[in-house]
Amino acid sequence: MSLTTYDVIIAGGGLAGLCLARQLRQEHPDLTILVAEKKKHPVPEAAHKVGESSVEIGAHYFSKILGLEEHLVEKQLYKLGLRYFFTEGDNRDVTQRIELGPKTFPKVPSFQLDRGRLENFLLEEDRKCGIEVLDGVKVTAIEFGDPHHRVDIDIAGQVHSFKGRWVVDGTGRTGMIRRKLGLTRPASHNANAVWFRMGSRIKIDEWSPKASWKDWMPSEERWMSTVHLMGKGYWTWLIPLASNSHSIGIVADDAIHPYQTLNRFDRAMSWLHKFEPQCAEFLEDHRNELDDFLGLQHFSHNCTQMYSADRWALIGEAGVFTDPFYSPGSDFISIGNDITAELIGRDRRGEDITQHAAFFSRMYLLLFQAFLKLYDGQYPIMGNAQVMTVKVAWDNACYWAISALLYFRRKYRDMAYMQQLEGLLTRFFFLHARMQARLKAWSDSDQVSYGYQQMSLLDMPYLHRIQGQLWDDIDDATLTMRLTENFAELERYADVILQMAAGKTIARDHGGFENAAVFQLPKAHVAA
């Protein structure tokens, strides 16, 4: 029996799979591509999937690399950055909580994504450009072979077999290839999440009539941020969607806030009344607008291999997943899809990809481990406004100075360049890990509350500069020089933080967070 043959079969047509198909069509217009998606389309807007908040890497991938900017601007929402409110008292008055978030939209944009709306659009666009997309089907088996793999797909109750030179696993947490090959490994980070969507806006700007609250941000656009309500061992998200719904989620360390206290809507609301009562009171007015409720226990997972010279790859959550804090999910999709497209292109040109596949697997998993350290064991810090504010500043500095800068120059898919950068990246990962441990130790020893303040990371010259440089058009030599300089600045910045931690004198001796030296490099050291 003759089987239909494709160059690439993508199992799973969620965000990762649909984006990869589009990218492959753009880079290799003659490729034959089949996408097999379990959900029947169109899927519902709002209550479809989480992962609605994008940050710089993911937003750049969607808008500039995939060419989705028109859709993002017209059909999704611009995001007013990440905004944090730290615990103060009983959390019944948002105006008394330390607030960290921008007053204006940043130069480098990001978006709030209605996943249903975006994935419906991507699926139709993929079909329009000649990609075969099957929806409402189930991939039942993947059998590896040479020169083609076999993929069995249940279509309307009948199993059909297809051949593909490449098979890409985009089945999300199902992880068909990861499970088939025994690649799954546990991740040490033990946190859980529950989430739900309500059918109207939840505007945090309306939570207080106080003039001081209104005056700091008279545009009343705080609600357009990804809002984080922070406490010891947890954070609660509020994310607006273009469909006029609002996404609400609770992410918590299981040792501090057990999953059983959150895993039903009534339990989640009771938990909110206890830990985030002001939020809970506003949500009570919208109980009749509940769209869905879902949860995920111990969501972080690891694996031992992402790519193979035997022509398979894992993308998105089919491989690894860290944590939704800082919204890195679309970043990992972006990096992973770029690498997968690079491997498929090299194989199509007849190159031996053995070394590339091994290198990219190792690099991607090292990046995963580096990101995981942002969260693993760090949830107790979330209730400490002083330390957590510094942590957010440090983590963003690392992201903009190194991680995002490499992606904006498309270097994660450039093996030769990344190999010559290994020494610098090793030192960077070591510094990053050391700082996470020091921040945790600082939080354990310093629990003083310094009172209400409002501040924005991008008001800090150092952070404003390194974020603004992401779009700079620079050659490889200049990029290497900038990365080297950025790392040297991060080392000096780390020293400032450690000195401040040792003295426990952030705001008490520096006139408030806005002027605290912990957010600034010594002026003599800041590059022009």
Disulfide bonds with the S-S distance in Angstrom:
none
